[in-house]
Structures are given as C-alpha cells and as structure tokens.
Amino acid sequence: MKTRFVLINTSHAGNVGAAARAMKVMGFDDLVLVAPRWANVLNREETIQRASGALDVLKNARIVATLDEALDGVTHLCATAMTPRDFGPPTRAPREHFSALLGGTNLLSHQELLSPAAQGLQANLASKPEGVAFLFGSERFGMQNEDVYRCHVALSIPTDPKFGSLNLAAAVQLIAYDWREALGGFAVQAAQPAQALADAAAVAGMLTHWQQALTDIGFLDPAAPKKLMPRMNQLFNRAQLSPEEIHILRGVAKAMLQKGQHVAPAKTAAKP
C-alpha cells in the first residue's frame, strides 16, 4: 500500500535525517516536507549525518510549499496529535486504527478488541484505501488545528500521561513500526546463517573417540559400561551438532587420551 510520511514546518534539520532513517528501517521511502525551516534541509550536514545511511530516502524526498501538494495521490489521512481536539476526527491508538483500516486481518488484530468507534470505521470502509499519509507537525507547536481537521483520524501514541512529549523522529519511528507490523511485518533475521548438521557417521566416529578417551581416564569401565554411551549418543543427537562442533569434541577426546597416557600407573610397594 502506498505510504507517505509528511513533515510539516520542521525546524530541526537533524530530525529530518533521523525521520528518513526511521522510515528506511521499516521499509518506507516516500517522504514529503511541507515548508521546512531550511530550504536546503535535505542537503544540510546535520540531516545527512542523522540519516545514517538512509540517503536514498533523502534523495527521493520532496519539498513543497503547501499541505495540499503533499497529499496528492493518497486517500486516507492520519494526523498525529498527543492532545485530543474537542472538534475534529476521532482520536485512536495507532494499532487499533490500523487493524480497523486493514479489515481486522493483520497481525495486530488478534491482540486487542476493536473499540466501537473502530468497528464503525471498519464497517464504513468499502475497501482498503489506495494510499495512506501520516502527518507530523512542527517540533514546537505540533499540528495546526486546521490540518488536523482535514484528516480521517488523529493518532495518539500511548505514552505515560505524566510525560508524553516525543521527539519528532521517535514518533515517526513508532508509527512506522506499528504500520509495518499491521501490513505484515518483517521476519526476524537470524544472527548467523543456519549451520549444516554433522552426519550420523561423523557423530558415531566422535562417540567412538570419546569412548576410548573415557576408558583411558578411568571414567568408563569397559567391563560394566551400563548405558553411558547410548545416553551420550542421545545427548549429542539432541544437540544437533555441526561438523565444526564434532571437530571440537574430537579435540577434547584427543586431549583426554593424551592426558591419560601421561598419568603413570600406581606402583605396588615391594614386600620385605
């Protein structure tokens, strides 16, 4: 779905760069600035530094003079406002609104029950919107009432009632995250590629090596082995060892064998 982030009257260049970074990590790249303080804000050093690699978002960003120009091609407008307005669109938490907006089929919908207002929105939407725009006001004053009034909803990020002041880029990050999750989210990436497992022959060879070592150091009695080696076999099967781990365990067995060979047998005292 077309998604646009609109920053209105932004006064700090660093926030523009940080907002671009917040968008990029969530897979969004449509950024529009409405009458920012600096005409060259997209090229300022602080902007580029705070973007931290999201230079493609800055390169594709547009600067326009009016909000009307920024909203071309989008059909659903979401204001962001910490303080509810007495008059204007309903105020909702982002996740609740996104669930209703997408028909209640997204990943977040099972985590919370929709409020009656959100259920009404869901019922009134004949289809999903073609494009969504998230509007953010200036750092000092927030959104102007007239800009909020033209939106379909005012999104309020749930915060501590005693301190709800969010940095602009932080607010962009939270909205971008919740919206991406509502659209399906990204899979968590593994810290490292999955390793190939050692085959049965390698495990068997390693166990034979260990059996020799355990016998040599006196831990395993060949005359009464009981079920030690079958239990160790099950232990290593559960561990799902990689070839590298088999190599390590063979190294341990080798060290035990060498240690056992250096232990001199006890001598019996000669009788007079």
C-alpha positions as CSV (number, residue, x, y, z in Angstrom):
1,M,0.0,0.0,0.0
2,K,1.3,3.5,-0.8
3,T,2.5,5.1,2.4
4,R,3.7,8.6,2.8
5,F,5.2,10.5,5.7
6,V,4.6,14.2,5.7
7,L,6.6,16.5,8.0
8,I,5.0,20.0,8.3
9,N,7.1,23.1,9.2
10,T,10.0,21.0,10.5
11,S,12.5,23.3,12.2
12,H,15.4,21.0,13.1
13,A,17.5,19.6,10.2
14,G,18.6,16.6,12.3
15,N,15.0,15.5,12.8
16,V,14.6,15.2,9.0
17,G,17.6,12.9,8.7
18,A,16.5,10.8,11.7
19,A,13.0,10.5,10.3
20,A,14.4,9.3,7.0
21,R,16.4,6.7,8.9
22,A,13.3,5.6,10.9
23,M,11.4,5.2,7.6
24,K,14.1,3.2,5.9
25,V,14.5,0.6,8.6
26,M,10.7,-0.1,8.3
27,G,10.8,-0.3,4.5
28,F,9.2,3.1,3.6
29,D,10.8,5.8,1.3
30,D,8.1,8.4,0.5
31,L,9.0,11.5,2.5
32,V,7.5,15.0,1.8
33,L,8.4,18.1,3.7
34,V,5.9,21.0,3.8
35,A,7.6,24.4,4.2
36,P,10.5,23.4,6.3
37,R,12.6,26.0,8.1
38,W,15.6,25.4,5.8
39,A,15.1,25.4,2.1
40,N,18.3,23.2,1.7
41,V,17.4,20.9,4.6
42,L,17.9,17.8,2.6
43,N,21.5,18.7,1.9
44,R,22.5,20.0,5.3
45,E,25.3,18.3,7.1
46,E,23.3,17.5,10.2
47,T,20.5,16.0,8.1
48,I,22.9,13.7,6.3
49,Q,24.6,12.6,9.5
50,R,21.4,11.8,11.3
51,A,20.1,9.9,8.3
52,S,22.9,7.4,8.9
53,G,22.8,5.7,5.5
54,A,19.2,6.5,4.5
55,L,20.5,8.8,1.8
56,D,18.2,7.3,-0.8
57,V,15.2,8.4,1.2
58,L,16.6,11.9,1.4
59,K,17.4,11.9,-2.4
60,N,13.8,10.9,-3.2
61,A,12.2,13.3,-0.7
62,R,10.2,16.3,-1.9
63,I,9.9,19.8,-0.5
64,V,6.5,21.5,-1.2
65,A,5.0,24.8,-0.1
66,T,1.6,23.6,1.0
67,L,0.0,20.6,2.5
68,D,-2.3,20.2,-0.5
69,E,0.7,19.5,-2.6
70,A,2.0,16.9,-0.2
71,L,-1.2,14.8,-0.2
72,D,-1.5,14.2,-3.9
73,G,-2.3,10.5,-4.6
74,V,-3.3,9.5,-1.0
75,T,-6.8,8.9,0.2
76,H,-6.5,8.3,3.9
77,L,-5.0,11.0,6.2
78,C,-3.7,10.3,9.7
79,A,-2.8,13.2,11.9
80,T,-0.5,12.6,14.8
81,A,-1.6,14.5,17.9
82,M,-0.7,14.0,21.6
83,T,-3.7,16.2,22.8
84,P,-7.2,15.2,21.6
85,R,-9.2,18.0,19.8
86,D,-12.7,19.0,21.0
87,F,-13.7,19.1,17.4
88,G,-12.3,17.1,14.5
89,P,-11.5,13.5,13.7
90,P,-11.7,10.7,16.3
91,T,-8.5,10.1,18.4
92,R,-7.3,6.5,18.3
93,A,-4.3,4.5,19.2
94,P,-2.3,3.5,16.1
95,R,-2.7,-0.2,16.4
96,E,-6.4,-0.1,16.9
97,H,-6.9,2.2,13.9
98,F,-4.6,0.2,11.6
99,S,-6.4,-3.0,12.5
100,A,-9.8,-1.4,11.5
101,L,-8.3,0.2,8.4
102,L,-7.0,-3.1,7.1
103,G,-10.1,-5.0,7.8
104,G,-9.0,-6.7,11.0
105,T,-7.0,-9.3,9.2
106,N,-3.5,-8.0,10.0
107,L,-1.1,-9.4,12.6
108,L,-2.2,-7.0,15.3
109,S,-5.9,-7.6,15.1
110,H,-5.9,-10.7,17.4
111,Q,-4.0,-8.8,20.2
112,E,-6.8,-6.4,21.0
113,L,-10.6,-5.9,20.6
114,L,-11.6,-3.1,18.4
115,S,-13.4,-0.2,20.1
116,P,-17.0,0.5,18.9
117,A,-15.6,3.6,17.0
118,A,-13.0,1.5,15.2
119,Q,-15.6,-1.2,14.4
120,G,-17.7,1.6,12.9
121,L,-14.8,2.7,10.8
122,Q,-14.2,-0.9,9.6
123,A,-17.9,-1.2,8.7
124,N,-17.9,2.1,6.8
125,L,-14.9,1.3,4.7
126,A,-16.0,-0.3,1.4
127,S,-12.3,-1.2,0.7
128,K,-8.8,-0.5,1.8
129,P,-7.5,2.9,0.9
130,E,-5.2,3.3,-2.0
131,G,-2.7,5.3,-0.1
132,V,-2.1,6.4,3.5
133,A,-0.4,9.6,4.7
134,F,0.9,10.2,8.2
135,L,1.2,13.9,9.1
136,F,3.5,15.2,11.7
137,G,3.6,18.8,12.9
138,S,6.4,21.1,13.9
139,E,8.6,20.2,16.9
140,R,7.5,23.2,18.9
141,F,3.8,23.5,18.1
142,G,2.7,20.2,16.7
143,M,0.0,20.1,14.1
144,Q,-2.3,23.1,13.4
145,N,-6.0,22.5,14.1
146,E,-7.0,23.2,10.5
147,D,-4.6,20.5,9.3
148,V,-5.9,18.0,11.9
149,Y,-9.5,18.7,10.9
150,R,-9.0,17.6,7.4
151,C,-7.7,14.2,8.5
152,H,-9.7,11.0,9.0
153,V,-8.2,10.2,12.3
154,A,-5.8,11.7,14.9
155,L,-3.3,9.0,16.0
156,S,-2.2,9.3,19.6
157,I,0.8,7.1,20.7
158,P,0.1,5.7,24.1
159,T,2.6,7.3,26.5
160,D,3.0,8.0,30.2
161,P,0.2,10.5,31.0
162,K,2.8,12.5,33.1
163,F,5.2,12.8,30.2
164,G,4.0,12.3,26.7
165,S,6.4,14.5,24.8
166,L,8.0,12.6,21.9
167,N,10.9,13.7,19.7
168,L,9.6,14.0,16.1
169,A,11.8,11.3,14.7
170,A,10.9,9.0,17.6
171,A,7.2,9.5,16.8
172,V,7.9,8.7,13.1
173,Q,9.7,5.5,14.2
174,L,6.8,4.3,16.4
175,I,4.2,5.0,13.7
176,A,6.3,3.4,11.0
177,Y,6.9,0.3,13.2
178,D,3.2,-0.2,14.0
179,W,2.2,0.4,10.4
180,R,4.7,-2.1,9.1
181,E,3.6,-4.7,11.6
182,A,0.0,-4.1,10.6
183,L,1.0,-4.7,6.9
184,G,2.6,-8.0,7.8
185,G,6.0,-7.0,9.3
186,F,9.4,-8.4,8.6
187,A,10.7,-11.7,9.7
188,V,13.3,-11.6,12.4
189,Q,16.7,-12.3,10.9
190,A,18.9,-15.0,12.4
191,A,22.2,-13.7,13.9
192,Q,24.1,-16.1,11.7
193,P,23.2,-18.5,8.8
194,A,21.9,-21.9,9.9
195,Q,24.8,-24.4,10.1
196,A,24.8,-27.7,8.3
197,L,24.4,-30.7,10.7
198,A,27.0,-33.4,11.1
199,D,26.0,-36.7,9.5
200,A,25.4,-39.9,11.5
201,A,28.8,-41.3,10.6
202,A,30.6,-38.3,12.0
203,V,28.7,-38.5,15.2
204,A,29.4,-42.2,15.5
205,G,33.1,-41.6,14.9
206,M,33.2,-38.9,17.6
207,L,31.5,-41.2,20.1
208,T,34.0,-44.0,19.5
209,H,36.8,-41.4,20.1
210,W,35.1,-40.4,23.3
211,Q,34.6,-44.0,24.4
212,Q,38.3,-44.6,24.1
213,A,39.1,-41.4,26.0
214,L,36.7,-42.0,28.8
215,T,38.0,-45.5,29.2
216,D,41.6,-44.3,29.2
217,I,41.0,-41.7,32.0
218,G,39.1,-44.3,34.1
219,F,35.6,-42.7,33.8
220,L,34.2,-45.6,31.8
221,D,34.6,-49.2,32.9
222,P,34.6,-51.4,29.7
223,A,33.6,-54.4,31.9
224,A,30.5,-52.6,33.2
225,P,29.7,-49.8,30.7
226,K,26.0,-49.8,31.6
227,K,24.2,-47.3,29.3
228,L,26.7,-44.5,29.4
229,M,27.5,-44.4,25.7
230,P,23.9,-44.8,24.5
231,R,22.9,-41.9,26.7
232,M,25.7,-39.8,25.4
233,N,24.6,-40.7,21.9
234,Q,21.1,-39.4,22.6
235,L,22.6,-36.3,24.3
236,F,24.6,-35.4,21.2
237,N,21.7,-36.2,18.9
238,R,19.6,-33.6,20.7
239,A,22.4,-31.1,20.4
240,Q,22.3,-31.3,16.6
241,L,26.0,-30.9,16.2
242,S,27.6,-29.2,13.3
243,P,30.8,-30.5,11.7
244,E,32.8,-27.8,13.4
245,E,31.4,-28.9,16.8
246,I,32.3,-32.5,16.1
247,H,35.8,-31.3,15.4
248,I,35.9,-29.5,18.8
249,L,34.6,-32.6,20.7
250,R,37.2,-34.8,19.0
251,G,39.8,-32.4,20.1
252,V,38.6,-32.7,23.7
253,A,38.7,-36.5,23.4
254,K,42.2,-36.3,22.0
255,A,43.3,-34.2,24.9
256,M,41.8,-36.6,27.4
257,L,43.7,-39.5,25.7
258,Q,47.0,-37.6,25.9
259,K,46.4,-36.7,29.5
260,G,45.6,-40.3,30.3
261,Q,48.8,-41.5,28.7
262,H,50.9,-39.2,30.9
263,V,49.3,-40.5,34.1
264,A,51.8,-43.1,35.5
265,P,50.2,-46.3,37.0
266,A,50.4,-46.6,40.8
267,K,53.4,-48.8,41.9
268,T,52.9,-51.6,44.4
269,A,55.3,-51.4,47.3
270,A,57.8,-54.3,47.4
271,K,57.4,-56.8,50.3
272,P,60.4,-57.3,52.5
